[in-house]
């Protein structure tokens, strides 16, 4: 239950930003409000309820709602202010329910009373019609041809669902749009809180006696089809804790606590969530709702992350969220600081990490939750980025980076293909949370799968056919990163530069493969210069890579035998022969065998190739020195 109370407390700390959209349009909902994806028409009236104009400009807004209206499906449950046209004029029963609801709180503010007077006057259809907005369905088209029943039904449904928002223009009032008027928001909250205060019970979230609720908001993650995290009612006899005969047998949650927690989580998911299909993962500061660093991001992404705000209130809230942590993290990741320095901040904070997913279109569950000190959260992310990193290409330059979660998953399971991949991806993301946030060791099965996959270079093919060398090399980089991470867990450390003294057999075999690859590539390059052609065929080292990983000694002999014409083209390739001899001298007597290789051979292969690249760059720099 702590995740629920943490969200409610975070809402209290940043409640000033409720109702204010950020630069991307995400908004923290005020209590007892919901967001409408699109209202179709704005009707402007004066303080006496007289019609002024209608504006058919669509707009997404936050509207007051009740527990019933926020969770309505087919049943008639009117919102208390802005509503669909069927509730305002087209359906007598719905209109009666709407007028009854709005009349109950129209005494709290003159603007709501003006809307009540206008709708009760019954002129809305005529006013819209005079404004050029169609409000009637005819069974005849302009050409005199009858419409089909299906077409008429479709038009009727569209008309019924036209969503109307209201604007009340009063002299000297600077906020005529009712969805922007804080006084209207507070009036509704005051009225509704009083209307539900008759029943009292102990809230198991706050520990305070307050009005309970059995109807909790839906749509926390809009990608999950409105599935609910908490469900407790007599109709389904179900709660997140188990099955009961009646809803009041379950632990009680107050209406306010439920509204705050769901609104905070909905905002975090929409604004800062890391989503995959119906899964959403969020991290926030327990004491203030701050967006936290993405645990799945690559190092390159974290170096370019910033939090932006729109206005003074949002800036104050984000200030409360301590955005300077981002700079401190960058400094730490760049090796110029230490995460322990974060303990010197004015308030020792905690971070919560939650993963949730929908099992069905109606049910959602928490699949991962961790609550830990903020400096520990930062330290664990930094540790991940320090121990799971390798050479990669970023913005056309070589850099050291930890790969993103999606690249790791693709390295293990392959590139995304088909709808079934989403399920695999969601499960893998949860497992990565345990590795990154909880410090659990990487699975050996993941390492084996990634090494096996990348040892088959020709499985990385372009859409039009052929070998995708760039995609394969990127996969080699990711696989090397998780291989290095896996062995660091076993206290086997591998540097990010070639270690010419390392005598691990896998590492040595990888170096041999890289030397053979380089020798053949060099010879071909010289030949192309003479013939003017371009030989884009993969080298024999790449072609036999899969067999090399399974039977390294036998395959090496085959590869070395096929190097003979290239050695002759290089006039004996004395330098390469010397490199091979140096590596061979490091093998233990029984190590040069056909025992299958582990992932360490990729480390040796990758670092040897990088060493050749550095040697080339050094030679070019020397040749370009001024006389």
WOSUL-V70154 format. One record per pair of residues at least 6 apart in sequence whose ideal C-beta (glycine too) atoms are under 6 Angstrom apart, sorted by the first residue. I is the first residue (numbers start at 1). J is the second residue. Records with the same first field share a line. If there is no record, write none. Layout:
# WOSUL-V70154
I=J / J
This chain:
# WOSUL-V70154
3=354 / 369
4=205 / 261
5=205
6=286 / 352
7=261 / 264 / 265
8=257 / 260 / 261
10=264 / 289
11=260 / 264
13=288
14=289 / 317
16=313
17=28 / 313 / 314 / 317
18=28 / 30
19=30 / 62
20=313
21=27
22=310
23=308 / 310
26=270 / 271
28=267
29=62 / 263
30=185
31=189 / 259
32=189 / 192
33=62 / 64
34=65 / 70
35=62
36=61 / 63
37=60
38=58 / 60
39=59 / 61 / 163 / 165
40=58 / 162 / 163
41=54 / 56 / 164
42=55 / 165 / 167
43=54 / 164 / 166
44=52 / 53 / 167 / 169
45=51 / 52 / 114 / 118 / 168
46=169
47=114 / 170
49=114 / 117 / 118
51=127
54=128 / 131 / 133
56=133
61=179
63=79 / 82
64=80 / 81 / 188
65=79
67=215
68=77
69=77 / 79
70=217
71=215 / 218
76=94
78=87 / 97 / 98 / 101
80=101 / 102
82=165
84=161 / 163
85=162
86=94 / 160
87=94 / 98
88=119 / 124 / 164
89=124 / 125
90=160
99=120
102=116
103=116
105=191
106=112 / 113 / 116
108=187 / 191
109=183 / 184 / 187
111=168 / 178 / 184
114=168
115=166
125=135
128=135
129=135
137=155 / 156
139=146 / 147 / 152
166=178
167=176 / 177
168=176
169=176
175=181
178=184
196=211 / 255
197=211
199=211
200=209
201=212 / 252
202=209
203=210 / 254 / 257
204=251
205=253 / 257
206=257
210=254
211=255
212=252 / 254
213=255 / 258
214=232 / 233 / 247
216=230 / 258
217=262
218=226 / 228
219=226
220=229 / 262 / 265 / 266
221=269 / 280
223=275 / 278
224=278 / 358 / 364
225=361
227=358 / 362 / 363 / 364
229=364
230=240
231=238
232=239 / 247 / 250
233=247
234=246 / 247
237=243
239=250
241=250
244=250
264=289
268=282 / 284
269=280 / 282
272=291
273=280 / 282
274=281 / 294 / 296
276=425 / 426
277=422
278=357 / 358
279=357 / 426
280=356
281=355
282=354
283=292 / 351 / 353
284=290 / 292 / 352
285=349 / 351
286=350 / 352
287=349
288=320 / 321
290=321
292=351
293=381
295=381 / 436
296=404 / 405
297=404
298=401 / 403 / 404
299=385 / 401 / 402
300=394 / 401
303=330
305=326
307=318 / 323
309=315 / 318
328=342
331=337
332=339 / 382
333=385
339=378 / 379 / 382
342=375 / 378
343=375
349=374
350=373 / 374
351=374 / 377
352=371
353=370 / 437
354=369
355=367 / 368 / 430
356=364 / 366
357=367
358=364
367=430
368=430 / 433
370=437
384=436
385=402
387=485 / 488
388=402 / 481 / 485
389=400 / 401 / 402 / 481
390=477 / 480 / 481
391=398
392=401 / 477
403=478 / 481
405=429 / 432
407=478
409=425 / 428
411=450 / 475 / 478 / 479
412=446 / 449 / 450
413=424
434=440
435=442
441=489
442=485 / 486
447=483 / 486 / 599
450=479
451=599
454=475 / 476 / 479
455=545 / 546 / 549
456=546
457=472 / 542 / 545
458=467
460=468 / 471 / 472
461=468
462=468
467=538
479=602
480=602 / 603 / 606
483=599
484=494
494=603
498=607 / 608 / 611
503=586
504=600
505=591
506=597 / 598 / 600 / 601
507=600 / 604
508=583 / 586 / 587
509=552 / 597 / 601
510=601 / 604 / 605
511=583 / 604 / 608
512=583
513=541 / 605
514=605 / 608 / 609
515=579 / 580
516=541 / 559
517=539 / 541
518=612
519=563 / 566 / 573 / 576
520=539 / 566
521=539
523=566 / 569 / 570
524=535
528=534 / 535
540=559 / 562
541=559
544=555 / 559
547=555
548=555
549=597
550=596
551=594
552=597
553=592 / 593 / 594
554=594
567=573
